[in-house]
């Protein structure tokens, strides 16, 4: 149990609290609950601990996003109402950010033998090219690294674009190597953790992870 981290339990409790609070509003709570139970069992048993913190960050980000939508929609509010920026402007801003980070992405792609477009697709899904993006769970930066994951990758400042992209790309390349270059499985591991991928011998049956893989791979393939 030495590897069992108090922070992981804290994050589990946060996730459970969110789910209980939004239980009547979020359509996919069963999927989230399944992830929660699987990872809690893994922690308690000592199995599949690798990537747990990063997995929790992704899961909590998904639950958080669903919670926001469930609270906004009944009263007719949308992100457009809260922050009235035109879709065209938002798209242009994303394109500008992507261009700003192109040289870092290119370096990371060369260093870790990854397609540049794959790195960009992950960044697009994780943070929409916002280097200061922070999730409720504490995932930070362009590629949304959890603190424990960032530390293991040698990232001192996850809000620093170069450190974040290099760290996230390194982690993604590790998943690519682990799963013999299968991009979709590697993406699933980036989102749900390699322990869950190993457990299910492929993309886990979690709605959040399946949607994540579909969106990122769709962007990459387009």
Secondary structure, 3 states (H helix, E strand, C coil): CCCCCHHHHHHHHHHHHHHHHCCCCCCCHHHHHHHHHHHHHHHHHCCCCCCHHHHHHHHHHHHHHHHHHHHHHCCCCCHHHHCCCCHHHHHHHHHHHHHHCHHHHHHHHHHHCCCHHHHHHHHHHHHCCCCCCECCCCCECCCCECHHHHHHCCCCCCCCHHHHHHHHHHHHHHHHHHCCCCHHHHHHHHHHCHHHHHHHCCCCCCHHHHHHHHHHHHHHHC
